[in-house]
Amino acid sequence: VVASLKAIPVPSSSREIIPARVVIVGAGEQALTNLIPSLQQMPEAQIVAVCDADLDRASSLAAHLAVENYATSMEALLDSVNATAIIAACPPQAHEDIIRAAARCRVPVFVEKPPASSLDVMRMLTRESERAGLISGVGMNFRHAQPYAIVKELLKKPEYGQPISVSVRFLASKPRQAMWGLSFLRTFLLAQVIHPLDLMLDIGGKIDSFQLVRIIQDGGILLDAQLRYASGAAGSLLCGTCAPRFAIRVEIVTDRDITISLSGLSELVVTGSPSSPVPGDARAWSQHWRPSPMDAGFQRTGYFPELAAFLHSARQGTAFHPELSDLLPTYELLDELERRALR
Ligand SMILES: NC(=O)c1ccc[n+]([C@@H]2O[C@H](COP(=O)([O-])OP(=O)(O)OC[C@H]3O[C@@H](n4cnc5c(N)ncnc54)[C@H](O)[C@@H]3O)[C@@H](O)[C@H]2O)c1
């Protein structure tokens, strides 16, 4: 993958932009396939250093990006590169150390999900980063995905009403084994369930209660939960590792008889919209959104907009969302799911 990363020329119209100086921490698959290619499309970003616990990985990525600075210690790099922001994609325990080091050095930090291995650590990190005035960001790319951002915009309009039902299906073929020195169940929760749960909270707000319908563990896990939002809305969450390939589906019904359904981040259908072509017969009409066939993907999957927004926050000294504290309700529910699943 390293060999396929290319320097992308900066468009002439944006030459006057002084780019944010970015330190990449973790030269693994996520950085190479999604984060760095997204940053390379941004004139406002310049990768100035690479850090990885594995020196060979750090030096090989630095060479391919034509970056002089690389090391196995992030703090040593931060002393010398005048960084605007740190972008990290490592195991959760490493994220914990990276966030603490960023707080000490007062450099805004973005970490991929999961930001930490447990709720207790998340609470500590949130307190420490707030005390240090640290700008933090967590990589929940689905929140920034182009069609999902459209859904959120629609839900802000009073004429679309409030959700009375939110259903998220998030099925994948992995993880199929324990990672990060955690149990398989904890790995599954932190690697996968964190995404749909975060979306459910982002769409419908506080969740009051839930019932875990079943969990099957046979080389994989399937988790099926019925939720009740504080607003009174019903929620349904299905996620698991038993699918042949990744599939995501979000369906929302509102109290204005509108349904919004998003499949695979590539098809958004709104039925009963107040702006249907024949207003008197709105219920009979559906409106479709589909990405351009030329769409390279990072807008649609959310990686480009989330990193662009984070770098904007880092430069302006303003908060980015989701920041560490925004993930606390998600971690509380992940813990509760784990407790129920182990009963
Ligand atoms: N947003 C998403 O949907 C998404 C998708 C894939 C992965 N991720 C997340 O990205 C992270 C990385 O995943 P990956 O697949 O690239 O893993 P990976 O194992 O391929 O890469 C991780 C890299 O981090 C390095 N590393 C470990 N500890 C370190 C430390 N203390 N300091 C510096 N480098 C260190 C490793 O040497 C390795 O090169 C994980 O947290 C994963 O959950 C998020």
The ligand as an ORCA input file, in Angstrom:
! r2SCAN-3c Opt
* xyz 0 1
  N     -12.634      4.690     11.316
  C     -12.616      3.448     10.923
  O     -13.594      2.960     10.421
  C     -11.366      2.605     11.098
  C     -11.076      1.612     10.150
  C      -9.924      0.854     10.342
  C      -9.121      1.058     11.452
  N      -9.450      2.025     12.363
  C      -8.642      2.214     13.574
  O      -7.335      2.648     13.235
  C      -6.402      2.140     14.197
  C      -5.253      1.453     13.480
  O      -5.773      0.369     12.741
  P      -4.866     -0.326     11.615
  O      -5.737     -1.295     10.929
  O      -4.130      0.698     10.838
  O      -3.825     -1.136     12.525
  P      -2.330     -1.556     12.115
  O      -1.962     -2.613     13.084
  O      -2.262     -1.848     10.662
  O      -1.458     -0.246     12.383
  C      -1.222      0.259     13.663
  C       0.161      0.883     13.647
  O       0.371      1.536     14.910
  C       1.721      1.311     15.291
  N       1.821      1.539     16.733
  C       1.404      0.753     17.747
  N       1.649      1.343     18.934
  C       2.224      2.531     18.660
  C       2.695      3.595     19.457
  N       2.628      3.567     20.791
  N       3.250      4.669     18.838
  C       3.357      4.720     17.483
  N       2.927      3.730     16.685
  C       2.363      2.658     17.261
  C       1.990     -0.123     14.848
  O       3.391     -0.386     14.761
  C       1.291     -0.146     13.498
  O       2.151      0.253     12.449
  C      -7.193      1.219     15.129
  O      -7.501      1.934     16.300
  C      -8.452      0.916     14.346
  O      -9.563      0.670     15.168
  C     -10.537      2.815     12.200
*
